[in-house]
């Protein structure tokens, strides 16, 4: 079941704030909470503070749990004595595991306690959320639970297009609060939601390429045999990352122009604008990937999705 162990060097500078933001699983929740607020604001929908906070808590629980489940493959004896903050050669028993999995494995009791606390806090926030949004989240949660079950409890995970699934689930979660409060926006908001889903999938594809070695990478040392080969759609996408990035950026620009035509939709154009800037930043990171460690590159990929912050001066 398990391929030959791989070696991963974790540098001393991995304890930087940017790396810790990623290792503590705070990157995805920050992106989700920011985009949840930003989408609602751009489409002139008022959300209570509880909505982005609940989003951040829910996403953190999912990501931390996912990494703990992945980290169960680690050999505890190989990491128990590992001193955080020092360079160390670690043997991993599976090719999908990275520094974030090791970090969660080392601090498993703390993460489990934090997950329980976050779940309790999330439960307390539920009464403040829109009932329609909660119903939609129950549906998405059921689908996500089924996907997690297949992903972690079977040997057929490679048959699932993981990068596409992540993009769809993440985008749906971000746009649900806005749609639930304004049903009339469903068709109007769909292109932006699809664009953001494509951006999230592209983010995952770039990360996969950096961590596993993309077909065009000059650094062949990052490539290794995969015990769980990627889905066929992932392999095709990895071979055309630049073209996909250009297509997404061009689509975002076109959508931004279309949203700019009616004066009432002036703020709505900021959503595709933010997507276009994020796609451009991901492509820039791809060009500079040899200059950053894998941990910092992974963190920077999620940092590139915080572009709504750049759009704040343009919100009316």
C-alpha positions as a Markdown table, in Angstrom:
| # | Residue | x | y | z |
|---|---|---|---|---|
| 1 | Unk | 0.0 | 0.0 | 0.0 |
| 2 | Unk | 2.8 | 2.4 | 0.9 |
| 3 | Unk | 5.6 | 3.3 | -1.5 |
| 4 | Unk | 9.2 | 3.7 | -0.5 |
| 5 | Unk | 9.8 | 6.4 | 2.1 |
| 6 | Unk | 10.8 | 9.8 | 0.9 |
| 7 | Unk | 13.1 | 12.3 | 2.4 |
| 8 | Unk | 12.1 | 15.9 | 3.2 |
| 9 | Unk | 14.5 | 18.5 | 4.6 |
| 10 | Unk | 12.8 | 21.0 | 6.9 |
| 11 | Unk | 15.0 | 24.1 | 7.1 |
| 12 | Unk | 15.5 | 26.2 | 10.2 |
| 13 | Unk | 13.7 | 29.2 | 8.6 |
| 14 | Unk | 10.5 | 27.1 | 8.3 |
| 15 | Unk | 9.5 | 28.6 | 11.7 |
| 16 | Unk | 9.0 | 32.0 | 10.1 |
| 17 | Unk | 5.6 | 33.8 | 10.6 |
| 18 | Unk | 4.6 | 33.0 | 7.0 |
| 19 | Unk | 5.4 | 29.3 | 7.4 |
| 20 | Unk | 3.7 | 29.1 | 10.8 |
| 21 | Unk | 0.6 | 30.7 | 9.3 |
| 22 | Unk | 0.5 | 27.7 | 6.9 |
| 23 | Unk | 1.7 | 25.0 | 9.4 |
| 24 | Unk | -1.0 | 26.0 | 11.9 |
| 25 | Unk | -3.6 | 25.6 | 9.1 |
| 26 | Unk | -4.6 | 29.3 | 9.4 |
| 27 | Unk | -4.1 | 30.0 | 5.7 |
| 28 | Unk | -7.2 | 28.5 | 4.2 |
| 29 | Unk | -9.5 | 29.8 | 7.0 |
| 30 | Unk | -8.1 | 33.3 | 6.4 |
| 31 | Unk | -8.8 | 33.0 | 2.7 |
| 32 | Unk | -12.3 | 31.6 | 3.3 |
| 33 | Unk | -13.4 | 34.3 | 5.8 |
| 34 | Unk | -12.0 | 37.2 | 3.8 |
| 35 | Unk | -13.7 | 36.0 | 0.5 |
| 36 | Unk | -17.0 | 35.3 | 2.3 |
| 37 | Unk | -17.1 | 38.9 | 3.5 |
| 38 | Unk | -15.7 | 40.3 | 0.3 |
| 39 | Unk | -18.2 | 38.6 | -2.0 |
| 40 | Unk | -21.2 | 39.7 | 0.1 |
| 41 | Unk | -19.8 | 43.2 | 0.3 |
| 42 | Unk | -19.2 | 43.4 | -3.5 |
| 43 | Unk | -22.8 | 42.2 | -4.2 |
| 44 | Unk | -24.2 | 44.6 | -1.6 |
| 45 | Unk | -25.4 | 41.9 | 0.8 |
| 46 | Unk | -25.1 | 42.6 | 4.5 |
| 47 | Unk | -23.7 | 39.7 | 6.5 |
| 48 | Unk | -23.4 | 39.4 | 10.3 |
| 49 | Unk | -19.9 | 39.2 | 11.7 |
| 50 | Unk | -20.8 | 35.6 | 12.8 |
| 51 | Unk | -20.8 | 34.5 | 9.2 |
| 52 | Unk | -17.1 | 35.0 | 8.3 |
| 53 | Unk | -16.1 | 33.9 | 11.8 |
| 54 | Unk | -18.1 | 30.7 | 11.5 |
| 55 | Unk | -16.6 | 30.2 | 8.1 |
| 56 | Unk | -13.1 | 30.5 | 9.5 |
| 57 | Unk | -13.8 | 28.1 | 12.3 |
| 58 | Unk | -15.4 | 25.5 | 10.0 |
| 59 | Unk | -12.6 | 25.6 | 7.4 |
| 60 | Unk | -9.9 | 25.4 | 10.1 |
| 61 | Unk | -11.6 | 22.3 | 11.6 |
| 62 | Unk | -11.7 | 20.6 | 8.2 |
| 63 | Unk | -8.2 | 21.4 | 7.2 |
| 64 | Unk | -6.7 | 20.5 | 10.6 |
| 65 | Unk | -8.7 | 17.2 | 10.7 |
| 66 | Unk | -7.6 | 16.4 | 7.1 |
| 67 | Unk | -4.0 | 16.9 | 7.9 |
| 68 | Unk | -4.2 | 14.9 | 11.1 |
| 69 | Unk | -5.8 | 12.1 | 9.1 |
| 70 | Unk | -3.1 | 12.2 | 6.5 |
| 71 | Unk | -0.4 | 12.3 | 9.2 |
| 72 | Unk | -1.6 | 9.0 | 10.7 |
| 73 | Unk | 0.6 | 7.4 | 8.0 |
| 74 | Unk | 3.7 | 8.7 | 9.7 |
| 75 | Unk | 5.9 | 6.5 | 11.8 |
| 76 | Unk | 5.8 | 8.1 | 15.3 |
| 77 | Unk | 9.2 | 6.7 | 16.2 |
| 78 | Unk | 10.8 | 8.7 | 13.3 |
| 79 | Unk | 9.5 | 12.1 | 14.5 |
| 80 | Unk | 9.1 | 11.9 | 18.3 |
| 81 | Unk | 12.6 | 13.3 | 19.0 |
| 82 | Unk | 12.5 | 15.9 | 16.2 |
| 83 | Unk | 13.5 | 19.4 | 17.5 |
| 84 | Unk | 11.3 | 22.1 | 16.0 |
| 85 | Unk | 13.3 | 24.9 | 14.4 |
| 86 | Unk | 16.3 | 22.9 | 13.5 |
| 87 | Unk | 17.3 | 21.3 | 10.2 |
| 88 | Unk | 16.5 | 17.6 | 10.3 |
| 89 | Unk | 16.2 | 14.9 | 7.7 |
| 90 | Unk | 12.9 | 13.2 | 8.2 |
| 91 | Unk | 11.7 | 9.9 | 6.6 |
| 92 | Unk | 8.1 | 10.0 | 5.5 |
| 93 | Unk | 6.2 | 6.8 | 4.8 |
| 94 | Unk | 4.1 | 8.3 | 2.0 |
| 95 | Unk | 4.8 | 10.6 | -0.9 |
| 96 | Unk | 1.8 | 12.9 | -0.2 |
| 97 | Unk | 3.0 | 14.0 | 3.2 |
| 98 | Unk | 4.7 | 17.4 | 3.7 |
| 99 | Unk | 5.9 | 19.6 | 6.5 |
| 100 | Unk | 2.3 | 20.6 | 7.5 |
| 101 | Unk | 1.5 | 16.9 | 8.1 |
| 102 | Unk | 4.6 | 16.4 | 10.3 |
| 103 | Unk | 3.8 | 19.6 | 12.2 |
| 104 | Unk | 0.2 | 18.3 | 12.9 |
| 105 | Unk | 1.6 | 14.9 | 13.9 |
| 106 | Unk | 4.0 | 16.4 | 16.4 |
| 107 | Unk | 1.3 | 18.6 | 18.0 |
| 108 | Unk | -1.6 | 16.1 | 17.6 |
| 109 | Unk | -2.9 | 16.5 | 21.2 |
| 110 | Unk | -2.9 | 20.3 | 20.9 |
| 111 | Unk | -4.7 | 20.2 | 17.5 |
| 112 | Unk | -7.3 | 17.8 | 18.7 |
| 113 | Unk | -8.1 | 20.0 | 21.7 |
| 114 | Unk | -8.2 | 23.0 | 19.5 |
| 115 | Unk | -10.6 | 21.3 | 17.1 |
| 116 | Unk | -13.0 | 20.5 | 20.0 |
| 117 | Unk | -12.8 | 24.1 | 21.2 |
| 118 | Unk | -13.4 | 25.4 | 17.6 |
| 119 | Unk | -16.4 | 23.0 | 17.2 |
| 120 | Unk | -18.0 | 24.3 | 20.4 |
| 121 | Unk | -17.4 | 27.9 | 19.3 |
| 122 | Unk | -18.9 | 27.1 | 15.9 |
| 123 | Unk | -22.0 | 25.6 | 17.6 |
| 124 | Unk | -22.5 | 28.7 | 19.6 |
| 125 | Unk | -22.5 | 30.8 | 16.4 |
| 126 | Unk | -25.1 | 28.7 | 14.5 |
| 127 | Unk | -28.1 | 30.6 | 15.9 |
| 128 | Unk | -26.7 | 33.8 | 14.4 |
| 129 | Unk | -26.4 | 32.4 | 10.9 |
| 130 | Unk | -29.1 | 32.5 | 8.2 |
| 131 | Unk | -31.3 | 29.4 | 8.4 |
| 132 | Unk | -31.2 | 29.1 | 4.6 |
| 133 | Unk | -27.5 | 29.2 | 4.6 |
| 134 | Unk | -27.4 | 26.5 | 7.3 |
| 135 | Unk | -29.6 | 24.2 | 5.2 |
| 136 | Unk | -27.3 | 24.6 | 2.2 |
| 137 | Unk | -24.3 | 23.9 | 4.4 |
| 138 | Unk | -25.9 | 20.7 | 5.6 |
| 139 | Unk | -26.2 | 19.6 | 2.0 |
| 140 | Unk | -22.6 | 20.6 | 1.2 |
| 141 | Unk | -21.4 | 19.0 | 4.5 |
| 142 | Unk | -23.0 | 15.7 | 3.6 |
| 143 | Unk | -21.3 | 15.7 | 0.2 |
| 144 | Unk | -18.1 | 16.7 | 1.8 |
| 145 | Unk | -18.3 | 14.0 | 4.4 |
| 146 | Unk | -18.8 | 11.4 | 1.7 |
| 147 | Unk | -15.8 | 12.7 | -0.2 |
| 148 | Unk | -13.7 | 12.6 | 3.0 |
| 149 | Unk | -14.8 | 9.0 | 3.5 |
| 150 | Unk | -13.7 | 7.9 | 0.1 |
| 151 | Unk | -10.5 | 9.9 | 0.3 |
| 152 | Unk | -9.3 | 8.6 | 3.6 |
| 153 | Unk | -11.0 | 5.2 | 4.1 |
| 154 | Unk | -10.5 | 3.7 | 0.6 |
| 155 | Unk | -7.7 | 3.0 | -1.8 |
| 156 | Unk | -9.5 | 4.7 | -4.7 |
| 157 | Unk | -8.6 | 8.3 | -3.8 |
| 158 | Unk | -6.6 | 8.6 | -7.0 |
| 159 | Unk | -9.8 | 8.1 | -9.0 |
| 160 | Unk | -11.2 | 11.4 | -7.7 |
| 161 | Unk | -10.2 | 14.7 | -9.3 |
| 162 | Unk | -9.2 | 16.2 | -5.9 |
| 163 | Unk | -8.2 | 19.6 | -7.1 |
| 164 | Unk | -11.5 | 20.2 | -8.9 |
| 165 | Unk | -13.4 | 18.9 | -5.9 |
| 166 | Unk | -11.6 | 21.3 | -3.5 |
| 167 | Unk | -12.3 | 24.2 | -5.8 |
| 168 | Unk | -16.0 | 23.4 | -6.0 |
| 169 | Unk | -16.5 | 22.8 | -2.2 |
| 170 | Unk | -14.4 | 25.9 | -1.2 |
| 171 | Unk | -16.2 | 28.2 | -3.6 |
| 172 | Unk | -19.7 | 26.9 | -2.7 |
| 173 | Unk | -18.9 | 27.5 | 1.0 |
| 174 | Unk | -17.8 | 31.0 | 0.4 |
| 175 | Unk | -20.8 | 32.0 | -1.8 |
| 176 | Unk | -23.5 | 30.3 | 0.2 |
| 177 | Unk | -24.0 | 33.1 | 2.8 |
| 178 | Unk | -24.5 | 35.7 | 0.1 |
| 179 | Unk | -26.9 | 33.6 | -2.0 |
| 180 | Unk | -28.8 | 32.5 | 1.0 |
| 181 | Unk | -29.6 | 36.1 | 1.9 |
| 182 | Unk | -30.4 | 37.2 | -1.6 |
| 183 | Unk | -32.0 | 34.5 | -3.7 |
| 184 | Unk | -32.3 | 36.9 | -6.7 |
| 185 | Unk | -28.5 | 36.9 | -7.0 |
| 186 | Unk | -28.3 | 33.2 | -7.8 |
| 187 | Unk | -27.9 | 33.5 | -11.6 |
| 188 | Unk | -26.0 | 36.8 | -11.4 |
| 189 | Unk | -23.4 | 35.5 | -8.9 |
| 190 | Unk | -22.9 | 32.1 | -10.7 |
| 191 | Unk | -20.1 | 33.3 | -13.1 |
| 192 | Unk | -18.1 | 34.8 | -10.2 |
| 193 | Unk | -18.6 | 31.6 | -8.1 |
| 194 | Unk | -17.4 | 29.5 | -11.1 |
| 195 | Unk | -14.4 | 31.8 | -11.6 |
| 196 | Unk | -13.4 | 31.6 | -7.9 |
| 197 | Unk | -13.8 | 27.8 | -8.0 |
| 198 | Unk | -11.5 | 27.6 | -10.9 |
| 199 | Unk | -9.0 | 29.9 | -9.1 |
| 200 | Unk | -9.1 | 27.6 | -6.0 |
| 201 | Unk | -8.5 | 24.5 | -8.2 |
| 202 | Unk | -5.7 | 26.3 | -10.0 |
| 203 | Unk | -4.2 | 27.1 | -6.6 |
| 204 | Unk | -4.3 | 23.4 | -5.7 |
| 205 | Unk | -2.8 | 22.4 | -9.1 |
| 206 | Unk | 0.2 | 24.7 | -8.7 |
| 207 | Unk | 0.8 | 23.4 | -5.2 |
| 208 | Unk | 0.6 | 19.8 | -6.4 |
| 209 | Unk | 3.1 | 20.7 | -9.1 |
| 210 | Unk | 5.5 | 22.3 | -6.7 |
| 211 | Unk | 5.3 | 19.5 | -4.1 |
| 212 | Unk | 5.4 | 16.6 | -6.5 |
| 213 | Unk | 7.2 | 18.0 | -9.5 |
| 214 | Unk | 5.5 | 19.4 | -12.6 |
| 215 | Unk | 6.2 | 18.0 | -16.0 |
| 216 | Unk | 8.1 | 21.1 | -17.0 |
| 217 | Unk | 10.0 | 21.6 | -13.8 |
| 218 | Unk | 13.8 | 21.9 | -14.2 |
| 219 | Unk | 14.2 | 20.6 | -10.6 |
| 220 | Unk | 13.8 | 16.9 | -11.1 |
| 221 | Unk | 14.8 | 16.2 | -7.5 |
| 222 | Unk | 11.3 | 17.3 | -6.4 |
| 223 | Unk | 9.8 | 14.6 | -8.4 |
| 224 | Unk | 9.3 | 11.1 | -7.0 |
| 225 | Unk | 7.3 | 8.0 | -7.7 |
| 226 | Unk | 3.7 | 8.3 | -6.5 |
| 227 | Unk | 2.1 | 5.5 | -4.6 |
| 228 | Unk | -1.2 | 7.2 | -5.4 |
| 229 | Unk | -1.0 | 8.6 | -8.9 |
| 230 | Unk | -3.1 | 11.8 | -9.6 |
| 231 | Unk | -6.4 | 11.7 | -11.4 |
| 232 | Unk | -6.2 | 11.9 | -15.2 |
| 233 | Unk | -7.7 | 15.4 | -15.2 |
| 234 | Unk | -4.9 | 16.5 | -12.8 |
| 235 | Unk | -2.2 | 15.1 | -15.0 |
| 236 | Unk | -3.6 | 16.9 | -18.0 |
| 237 | Unk | -4.0 | 20.2 | -16.1 |
| 238 | Unk | -0.4 | 19.9 | -14.8 |
| 239 | Unk | 0.9 | 19.8 | -18.3 |
| 240 | Unk | -1.0 | 23.0 | -19.2 |
| 241 | Unk | -0.7 | 25.1 | -16.1 |
| 242 | Unk | 0.4 | 28.3 | -17.8 |
| 243 | Unk | -2.4 | 28.0 | -20.4 |
| 244 | Unk | -5.0 | 27.4 | -17.7 |
| 245 | Unk | -3.7 | 30.4 | -15.8 |
| 246 | Unk | -3.9 | 32.6 | -18.8 |
| 247 | Unk | -7.4 | 31.4 | -19.7 |
| 248 | Unk | -8.6 | 32.0 | -16.1 |
| 249 | Unk | -7.0 | 35.5 | -16.0 |
| 250 | Unk | -8.5 | 36.4 | -19.4 |
| 251 | Unk | -12.0 | 35.1 | -18.3 |
| 252 | Unk | -11.7 | 37.2 | -15.1 |
| 253 | Unk | -10.9 | 40.4 | -17.1 |
| 254 | Unk | -13.8 | 39.8 | -19.5 |
| 255 | Unk | -16.2 | 39.2 | -16.6 |
| 256 | Unk | -14.9 | 42.3 | -14.8 |
| 257 | Unk | -15.6 | 44.4 | -18.0 |
| 258 | Unk | -19.1 | 42.9 | -18.3 |
| 259 | Unk | -19.8 | 43.8 | -14.6 |
| 260 | Unk | -18.6 | 47.3 | -15.2 |
| 261 | Unk | -21.2 | 48.1 | -17.9 |
| 262 | Unk | -24.2 | 48.6 | -15.5 |
| 263 | Unk | -23.4 | 51.3 | -12.9 |
| 264 | Unk | -25.2 | 49.3 | -10.2 |
| 265 | Unk | -22.7 | 46.4 | -10.6 |
| 266 | Unk | -19.6 | 48.5 | -10.2 |
| 267 | Unk | -18.5 | 46.7 | -7.0 |
| 268 | Unk | -19.3 | 43.3 | -8.5 |
| 269 | Unk | -16.4 | 43.7 | -11.0 |
| 270 | Unk | -14.0 | 43.6 | -8.0 |
| 271 | Unk | -14.6 | 39.9 | -7.5 |
| 272 | Unk | -13.2 | 38.9 | -10.9 |
| 273 | Unk | -10.6 | 41.6 | -10.6 |
| 274 | Unk | -9.4 | 39.9 | -7.4 |
| 275 | Unk | -9.4 | 36.5 | -9.1 |
| 276 | Unk | -7.3 | 37.9 | -12.0 |
| 277 | Unk | -4.7 | 39.4 | -9.6 |
| 278 | Unk | -4.5 | 36.1 | -7.6 |
| 279 | Unk | -4.0 | 34.1 | -10.8 |
| 280 | Unk | -1.2 | 36.5 | -11.9 |
| 281 | Unk | 0.4 | 36.1 | -8.5 |
| 282 | Unk | 0.2 | 32.3 | -8.7 |
| 283 | Unk | 1.9 | 32.4 | -12.1 |
| 284 | Unk | 4.6 | 34.7 | -10.7 |
| 285 | Unk | 5.2 | 32.2 | -7.8 |
| 286 | Unk | 5.4 | 29.4 | -10.4 |
| 287 | Unk | 8.2 | 31.3 | -12.2 |
| 288 | Unk | 10.0 | 31.9 | -8.9 |
| 289 | Unk | 9.4 | 28.4 | -7.4 |
| 290 | Unk | 13.1 | 27.5 | -7.4 |
| 291 | Unk | 13.9 | 30.4 | -5.0 |
| 292 | Unk | 11.5 | 29.4 | -2.2 |
| 293 | Unk | 11.4 | 26.3 | 0.1 |
| 294 | Unk | 8.4 | 24.1 | -0.4 |
| 295 | Unk | 6.8 | 25.2 | 2.9 |
| 296 | Unk | 7.1 | 28.9 | 2.1 |
| 297 | Unk | 6.0 | 28.3 | -1.5 |
| 298 | Unk | 2.9 | 26.6 | -0.2 |
| 299 | Unk | 2.2 | 29.4 | 2.2 |
| 300 | Unk | 2.7 | 32.0 | -0.4 |
| 301 | Unk | 0.2 | 30.3 | -2.7 |
| 302 | Unk | -2.6 | 30.9 | -0.2 |
| 303 | Unk | -1.2 | 34.4 | 0.5 |
| 304 | Unk | -1.8 | 35.1 | -3.2 |
| 305 | Unk | -5.5 | 34.5 | -2.6 |
| 306 | Unk | -5.8 | 37.4 | -0.2 |
| 307 | Unk | -6.2 | 39.9 | -3.1 |
| 308 | Unk | -9.6 | 41.1 | -1.8 |
| 309 | Unk | -7.5 | 43.2 | 0.5 |
| 310 | Unk | -6.2 | 45.1 | -2.5 |
| 311 | Unk | -9.8 | 45.8 | -3.6 |
| 312 | Unk | -10.9 | 47.5 | -0.4 |
| 313 | Unk | -10.1 | 51.0 | -1.5 |
| 314 | Unk | -12.4 | 50.5 | -4.5 |
| 315 | Unk | -15.5 | 49.3 | -2.6 |
| 316 | Unk | -18.2 | 51.8 | -2.4 |
